[in-house]
Amino acid sequence: MNAQEAQLDYCIGQATPEPGHVIEVAPGVLWARMQLPFALNHINVWLLRDVIEDDAGGPLREGWTIVDCGIGNEATHASWERIFADALGGLPVLRVIVTHMHPDHIGSAAWLCERWNVRLWISATDYNVARLASSASAGFGGPLSAAFMARHGMAADPAAVSEVGARINYYRNLVPSLPESYRRLMDGGTVTIGDASWTTHAGYGHAPEHMALHCAERGILISGDMVLPRISTNVSVIDSEPESDPLRLYLESIEQMRAIPAGTLVLPSHGLPFKGLHTRIDQLQAHHAERFAEVLEACAKAPQTAFDLVPVLFKRPLDLHQMTFAMGESIAHCHALWLAGQLKRRVGQDKTVRFSVSG
């Protein structure tokens, strides 16, 4: 445990649920993990004891609400089936809530909704971006992403550009289908789950319209990817919005989460449940302030591409999957400084984008 982690209270302990098993983190709140085929090898998913009114006007139905799903593959489905068989007391799933549209969160949503004949709940923006990303002609990766990263300096590594260009249908492979309909979550809305009210908090920068869920009466925040205990949330500029400023949006979003009490139990999508929300927000703000200073220092010496700045921001070896995220984050740091007037952005005769402290 590093010094920053030691400032947080991992009040549930260090044990994590094995695939197909759960740990109760609060009465009626179950924690499960789905495996991921990446360096970040898991996603936490949550099951909340629930009671809802039958659409046909019959008696109340008892069961569970799922929050986040895992990617859409057989291993994830097998883990879910074991949970259904062993952990839910024979009760059904009543609805599926997804915090945002990234594959590890929404990939199995269509399968779950069809399996239990229930509705998906998600923000409108993330639902529609997911629909676009999973279409045959769109998605993350591929030639458009390769060209975008090449313009930001990756052209210096033609092999990496070629590998990014070859990642066609990356999103669709992890999210093979989506529910045909959904129920919209909006900022400041309320979802009644069981006997408790959960308020939805929109967050920006990491995803188009991420929804965290806070239950004030129970002192619990399902933070999704907006606040993670050990790693910093990926915040990337992507090819479809090439002049965006997602890092400013992200930092503003987590600052607004200070309105949630500091002693709240935070249930994150990666890592361990913890208390110390305000401390972690402080740490994340300080982390990005340090990265901004590093970028400014490098750009004061000579004009830099985002690709030049990757080893400045990430001081460890990166595989291709990690490099794509690192490039997006490097561009995001440059854009935040550029749009705040602290860096100049110039496109050279070679069509490459470079950033400098002076023109």
ROVOVO-947095 format. One record per residue: x, y, z of N, C-alpha, C in turn. Coordinates in steps of 0.05 Angstrom, whole numbers, plus 5000, padded with zeros to 4 digits. Example, Ala and Ser with C-alpha at 12.3 -4.5 7.8 and 13.67 -1.06 7.14 Angstrom:
2
526448865156524649105156526449345156;525749555142527349795143525850015157;
//
This chain:
359
501749765000500050005000501850255000;501350434981502950684980501950885000;503351105002502751305023499951425019;499251474993496551584988494351394996;494751134989492750934996492350925027;494550955041494550935070492751155083;492251365067490551585078487651515075;486951295061484251215058483550985077;481050955083480150755102478850525086;480350305083479250075069477649905089;475350015096473749915119472549635115;472349545090471249275085473449065086;475949155086478248975086479448935059;481448765058483048725033482048485016;480248325027479148095013477448184989;477648044967475948104943474447854935;472047894923470447654915471747504892;471747244894472547074872470447074850;471247004825469246994803466846814811;464446924807462046774813461146774842;462646934858461946954887461547254894;460447294918459847574927460747614955;461147864962461647954990459548164997;458248135020456348335028457848575041;457548815030459049045040457249225057;454649175056452649315073450149145071;448249175090445849015088444449055061;444048835046442748845020444448954998;447148975002448949074981451148874977;451148744954453048534948455148634928;457648544932459848614915460748364900;460948384873461948174856464048294838;465748124827467848214808467648044783;467848184760468048054734470848094723;471947884712474647894702474848044675;477048184670477548324645480148234633;480348214606482748124593484748344588;485148514607486948744604488848754629;490748944628492448984652490749054676;488649224672486649264693484649034691;485048834708483948574703481248514715;479848714726477348664738475548914737;472948874740471049084746469348994769;468849174787467049124809464149184800;462349004806459549044800458049014827;455649124828454149144853451349044850;450348904870447648804870446248924894;443949054890442449184911439749054915;439148974939436548854946434349054938;432248964925430349144913427549024915;425549204914422749134913421449334894;420049244873418849424855415949344850;414349534841411549484835411349344808;409749144806409348994781407949174760;408849164735407649334714404649284710;403949034716401148954711399349034735;400449164755398849244778398549024799;400148814797400048594816401648664841;402248454857403648504882406548604877;407748714897410548804895412348564889;414348614872416248394865418848444880;419848234893422348254907424648144889;426948264892429248164876431648334880;433148374858435648514859435948704835;437248934840438149114819441149074816;441949044791444849024784445849304776;448149374785449549614776452149544763;452249584737454549514719454749214715;456049134692455548874681457948704675;460248814668462448664656462248664626;464348574613464348564583462548344574;461848334549460048134538461547894528;462147704546463347454537462447224554;463146984546462146744560463046724589;465546804594466546794621464946974640;464347214631462647394647459947274652;458747164631456047044634456146814653;458246654652458446424670458646524699;460146734704460346844731457646944741;456247084723453547174731451646934737;451746724721450046504726450546374753;453046354761453646244787452546414809;452746684806451646864826448646834827;447346814804444446774804443646524819;445146314815444546054827445046044857;447146184866448146144893447846374912;447546624901447846854919445347024922;443346984907441047164907438547054921;438846834935436646724950434246644933;434846574908432746484891431046714879;431746964885430247194875431247284848;429547414832430347494805431847764805;433047824782433948094776431648264766;431348504777429048674770429748904751;432248984750433149194731436149194730;437249314709440049344706440749634702;442449744720443350014718446250014708;446950184690449650204680450650494684;452950524697453950794703454850934678;455950784658456750914633457350704612;458050804588457950634564460550484558;462550494575465050354569464550054570;466049894554465349614551465249454576;467049504595466949344620464549404637;463149614631460749684647458149594633;458149604606455649554592455649304575;457949174572458248954553456248734555;455448664580453548444584450748544590;450248804586447648914592445348784576;445848754550443648644533443048354541;445148204547444747924556443247914582;443948084601442548084627439648174624;439248384608436448484605434748274591;435848134572434347924558433947684577;436047614592435947384610433747414630;433347654640431347704662428847864652;428847944626426648094615426248354631;428348504634428248754650429448984633;429049224644429949464630432749544638;434149664619436749794624436150084632;437550174653437450454662440250574657;440350804643442950924636442351204627;444351384626443951644615443451634585;442051824575441351824546443851854529;445752024538448152074523449751814520;450151684542451751434541450451214526;447751194528446350984513446751034483;446451284474446551334446449451324435;451351404451454151374443454851074441;453850914460454350624459453150504433;450750594426449550494401451250564377;452350804377454050894355456650724354;457850694378460450554379460250264372;457850144377457549854371456549804343;456050024327455249984300457549884283;456849754261458949634244460849834232;459950084228461650274215463150464234;462750424260463950604279465550444300;465950564323467250434345469950554350;471150464373473750574381475950424367;478150564362480350434347479850464318;481550334302481350334273482750574260;482350604235483850804219483451094229;481051164238480651444247482251504272;482251314291483951344315486851354308;487651174290490551164282491351434270;489751544252490451804240490552024260;488652024279488552224300491152214317;491851974326494251944342496852004327;496751934301499152004284499552304283;497352464281497552754280498652864306;498252714328499252804354501952674361;503452594340506152514344506752214342;504652044342505151764341506251674314;506151844294507351784268510351724271;511551804293514351734299514751444304;512551304309512651014314510650874295;511450844269509550734249508250474257;509750304272508650044280506350074299;506550264317504350314336501950424321;502350604302500150714287498750484272;500350304260499150084245497549904264;498549854288497049684307494449814315;494450074321491950214328490050194304;490950244280489250224257488049954252;489349744262488349474258486249394279;485849564299483949494320481149574311;480149444291477449494280475349344297;473149484302470949364317471749284345;473649434357474449374384472149384404;470549604402468249634420466149414416;465549364391463549174384464348894393;466848824393467748564403467248524432;467248744448466848724476463948784484;462548914466459648984470458148874446;457648614445456548494420453748594413;452248684433449548784428448748964451;446649114446445549304466442549264467;441249314491438349314492437149514472;434949444461433649614442432249864454;431849854481430650074494431950114522;431350344535432650394560430850594576;431450624601430250834618432351034625;431751284622433751494624434351574653;436951594659437951714683438951994677;438252184696439052464692440252564718;441952774715443252894738441252994758;441652914784439853004805437252844807;436952644791434652474792434752284816;432552154822432351974844431351704834;432651494843431851214837431251084864;428850984868428250844892428950544888;430750454905431650174904431150054931;429349864932428449754958427049974974;427950024998426750225015428450485016;430250514998432150744999432050894973;432651154975432851334951435751374944;436351344918439051384908438951624889;440651824893440852054876443052014855;442352074830444252044808445852304804;448552274802450352494799451852464772;451352654754452652644728455552734731;457352584717460152664716461052664687;462952834681463852874653466852844651;467752794627470652764622471552484618;470752304635471452024632469651894611;467151944612465051844594463252074586;461552044566459852264558458152374580;456752194595454952284616454752064637;456852034652457151824672455251884695;453951664706452151694729453151544753;453951684774454451564800451851574816;451651394835449151374851449851404881;448451584894449051644922446451604938;446751444960444451404978445251545004;444151775009444851935033444051795058;441651665058440751545083442351305091;443651175071445250945077448251005077;448951245069451751325069453451175050;452351125025453750965005453851124978;456151114965456451224938457551014920;456050944899457050774877458350974857;460950984858462351204844462951144815;462550894806463250814779466250864775;466950994754469751054748470551344755;468751494767469351774772471451804794;471251644815473151654837474051364843;476551314838477751054843479851084864;480250874881482050914904485050894899;485850744879488750694875489850814850;488250814829489150914803487551164796;488551324778487051554769485351474745;483051594744481151534722482251624695;481951454675482851534648481051754638;482251974628480852194616482252254590;480852204568482052204541480652384522;482252514504481152634480481052414459;478752394444478552184424478052314397;478352154376478352264349475752394341;473452304352470852414344470352694355;471952774376471753044387474553154391;475953214370478853254371479753504385;478053704390478853944404477653964432;476853734443475353744468477153794492;475953854515477353914540476253734562;476553464560475253294580476453304607;479053374610480253374636479153604653;478653834641477354044657474653954666;473053824649470453724657470653524679;472653344677472953144698473653274725;475553454725476353574750474053734763;472553874746470154014756468153824768;467753594755465753394764466553274791;469053204795469753084821469753294843;470253544835470153754855467253784866;465353754848462553774856461753554874;463253324874462553104891463353154920;464653374926465153444954462653494969;460453544955457853584968456953324982;458053094974457352844987459052825012;457952735035459352735060461952575059;464052675073466652555071466752265081;464952195100465051925112463451725097;462551795073460951605056462651365048;461351125048462650885038462650895008;464950904995465250924966465550644954;463850574935464050314921464950374893;467550344887468650414861468550184841;468950244816468850044795471449874795;473649984805476149834806477449894832;478749694844479949724870478049644892;478749734917477249654940475349864950;473049784962471349984975472850134996;472150395000473650555019472050785030;472950895051472051155061474351355059;473551605055475551815051475151955024;472652005017472052114991473452384986;473352565006474452825002477552815000;478752635016481652595014482352494987;480852314976481552204949481152424928;479152594930478852814911481252994913;482153054937484553214940486953084926;487252824929489452684917489352694886;486952664875486652664846487152944835;486153144849486653424840489653474841;491053394862493953434864495453284843;494553034837495852874817495853014790;493553124782493453254756494953524756;494953664779496553904781499553844776;500453624787503253534782503753474753;501853334740502153274712502153524695;500453714702500453974687503154104689;504354104713506954234717509054094700;508953824698510853674682510553744652;508153764643507653834615508754114609;508154304627509054574622512154594622;513354444640516254444641517454334615;516354114605517353994580516854184556;514554304555513854484533515354744534;516454824557518055064559520755014547;521654764546524354704535524254694504;522054584494521854554465518954474459;517954534434515254444427515054134430;512754044440512353764445509853664432;509953414422507453284414506353134438;503853054437502752884458504352624461;505252514438506752274439509452314453;510652544448513152614462512752614493;510352694501509752734529508852484544;508352264529507452014542509451924563;512051904556513951814577514352014599;513652264595513752464616511452414636;509152334626506752294643506652004654;507651814639507451534646510251414647;511251364670514051284673514250984677;512850834660512950544661512550444632;513350194626512750084600509750054595;508850104571506050084564505649894541;503549724544502849564521501049724502;500149614480498549774461495949874473;494549704488492049784501492550024519;494650004536495350224554496250474539;497650434517498650664501496450824489;494250694480492050854469490751024491;490550924515489451084537491451304544;494051234544496051434551496151664531;495851604506495751814485493351994490;491051874495488652034500488952224524;490252114545490752274570492752494565;494852434549496952634543495652864528;494052804508492653014493490853174512;489453034530487653164548489053364566;491453294576492953484592493853724575;494753674551495553894533493154074527;490853964522488554124515487554294538;487654174563486854334586488554584589;491154554585492954784587492754974563;492354854539491955024515489455194517;487255064524484755214525484555404549;486355364568486555554591488555774585;489755774561491555984553494455954563;495155714574497855674584499655544564;498555424543500255304522499255414495;501055424476500455484448500155214433;498355204415497954964398498555044369;500354894356501054954329501054694312;500054714288500154494269502354554248;504354384247506654434230506054354201;508054414184507754334156507554034152;508453884172508253594170505553504181;503753694187500953644197500953534225;503253554239503453454267502753684286;501253614307500453804327502553814349;503554054355505454094377504654314395;505454294420504754484441507354604452;507154864458509455004469508455224488;510355314505509655524524509355794509;510955844489510856084474510456024444;509356214429508856164401511356134385;
//
